[in-house]
Amino acid sequence: MADLLDYYGIRWEYEPRTFVLETDADGNIASGFTPDFYLPDFDSYLELTTLRPPTRKHRKLRRLRDLYPDVKVCLLDRRDIAWISHKYGIAVAA
């Protein structure tokens, strides 16, 4: 994905921020979400997953949207990644 973003001249940062989703009684992070890419020109995050099914990621994304409604995150799942790799002729490790 980084190569594809570079090819199109899209600036990105890799995992620049972790969003706290849940803390324990002592205030320590119990659950967090760190999107794979931040696209500063679009003020958006991009998360890639090959989990089958991506239920855990969807759950975390819902929680993130509840806690951080102004944060934009796009989730690309296994199907999306397969489509992108086919369209651009990119070999993807299984």
MARPALO-660996 format. One record per residue (C-alpha): residue number from 1; residue in one letter; x, y, z. Coordinates in pm, 1 decimal. Each point is the difference from the previous one (the first is absolute). Layout:
<rs>
R num residuo       c1       c2       c3
R NUM       A        X        Y        Z
...
</rs>
This chain:
<rs>
R num residuo       c1       c2       c3
R   1       M      0.0      0.0      0.0
R   2       A    287.4    236.6     77.4
R   3       D    139.9    -51.4   -350.7
R   4       L   -339.9     70.8   -153.7
R   5       L    -43.4    316.5    205.2
R   6       D    351.7    109.0    -97.3
R   7       Y    -69.9    -69.5   -367.1
R   8       Y   -298.0    235.8      8.0
R   9       G    186.4    262.7    200.1
R  10       I   -221.1    -37.5    304.8
R  11       R    180.7    100.0    317.7
R  12       W    -34.4   -248.5    284.0
R  13       E    126.8    -81.4    346.6
R  14       Y     20.4   -354.0    133.8
R  15       E   -185.5    -65.3    329.3
R  16       P     51.7    352.4    136.8
R  17       R   -270.0    -14.0    268.5
R  18       T   -169.0   -243.3    233.5
R  19       F   -354.4     83.5    103.3
R  20       V    -88.5   -109.1    352.2
R  21       L   -324.7   -198.6     -5.5
R  22       E     -7.7   -125.5    355.9
R  23       T    197.5     44.2    321.1
R  24       D     20.9   -213.8    313.1
R  25       A    -71.1    117.2    354.6
R  26       D    354.4    140.8     29.4
R  27       G    -29.1    200.4   -322.0
R  28       N    222.1   -231.2   -203.6
R  29       I    -93.1    -70.1   -360.8
R  30       A   -204.6   -320.8    -11.0
R  31       S    -99.9     30.5   -365.7
R  32       G    123.8    219.9   -281.1
R  33       F    -17.4     39.3   -373.9
R  34       T    299.8     97.3   -215.4
R  35       P    -99.3     49.8   -364.5
R  36       D    265.0   -107.0   -250.0
R  37       F     28.6    324.8   -194.5
R  38       Y    -77.8    364.6     54.2
R  39       L    -57.1    204.2   -317.0
R  40       P     64.5    361.2    111.1
R  41       D   -123.8    161.6   -323.0
R  42       F   -337.6   -167.2     56.9
R  43       D      6.6     10.7    382.1
R  44       S    -97.8   -368.4    -14.4
R  45       Y    126.3   -333.4    124.5
R  46       L     21.6   -324.2   -193.1
R  47       E    -16.9   -341.1    166.6
R  48       L     78.4   -323.2   -185.2
R  49       T   -107.4   -341.6    122.6
R  50       T      9.7   -351.7   -134.7
R  51       L   -184.9   -148.8    297.6
R  52       R   -282.5   -236.6    -87.7
R  53       P   -251.4    128.6     99.2
R  54       P    119.7    344.4    106.7
R  55       T   -249.8      6.3    288.4
R  56       R    254.3    112.3    260.9
R  57       K    114.0    289.0   -220.0
R  58       H   -359.9    104.2    -64.0
R  59       R    -66.7     -1.4    374.3
R  60       K    303.7    219.8     65.6
R  61       L    -97.5    234.0   -282.9
R  62       R   -351.0     42.2    141.7
R  63       R    148.4     82.1    340.4
R  64       L    245.1    245.3   -157.5
R  65       R   -282.9    175.0   -183.4
R  66       D   -198.5     26.1    323.3
R  67       L    293.0    152.4    191.4
R  68       Y    157.7    203.1   -283.0
R  69       P   -285.3     99.1   -235.4
R  70       D    216.5    248.8   -193.8
R  71       V    267.9   -257.0    -88.6
R  72       K    -36.6   -146.1   -350.8
R  73       V    111.9   -361.1    -42.7
R  74       C    -44.9   -217.7   -307.2
R  75       L     27.4   -375.7     50.3
R  76       L    124.0   -207.1   -291.7
R  77       D    -72.1   -367.4     58.1
R  78       R    122.9   -315.7   -171.0
R  79       R   -235.0     45.7   -295.6
R  80       D    101.8    363.6    -53.4
R  81       I    368.7    -88.0     16.6
R  82       A    -50.7   -283.7   -250.5
R  83       W   -177.3    239.7   -238.6
R  84       I    276.1    261.8     32.1
R  85       S    274.5   -258.7    -48.7
R  86       H   -176.0   -137.0   -310.2
R  87       K    -65.0    344.8   -147.6
R  88       Y    357.2    118.8     50.7
R  89       G    177.8   -332.9    -50.6
R  90       I    141.7     -0.4    351.4
R  91       A    102.2   -331.7    152.8
R  92       V   -147.2    -37.9    347.5
R  93       A    131.6   -247.2    255.7
R  94       A   -270.9   -230.2    132.1
</rs>
